């Protein structure tokens, strides 16, 4: 893509591009509903609020800030797959399922945040983050 005679790098990806009246620089929305705007002086996109204009197509993923606390029903979707809380209990919480299979974690809440990362809170409200193959303890009770 070329903007103002500058080629935007190929590694830039999003599901929606917008031009806004009064701004020569385009906006980009990622699959988690977060917006950024092209900054030609830095040759990058920087976090931004949504531009004025029509809505983009709905993302296939759960938006950042999406939560799930109900066991046995409901799902959240990230690039890793479909997440849910099982009715099976472990360590005072519920088993966490990814695409219908247990992934070794237990939680009372699932949260999608920080560009589609999955987080869970345990029974003590301590937060953990999915790393692609297991859970990293964030050692905090502050919501990510």
Secondary structure, DSSP 4 states (H G I P E B T S, - for coil): -EETTEEPPTT---SEEE--TT-SS-EEE-TTS-EEEEETTTTEEEEEPPPSSPPPPPPSSPPTT-EE--SSS--EEETTEEEEEEEEEETTEEEEEETTEEEEEEESEEEEETTTEEEEE-TT--EEEE-SSSEEE---SS--
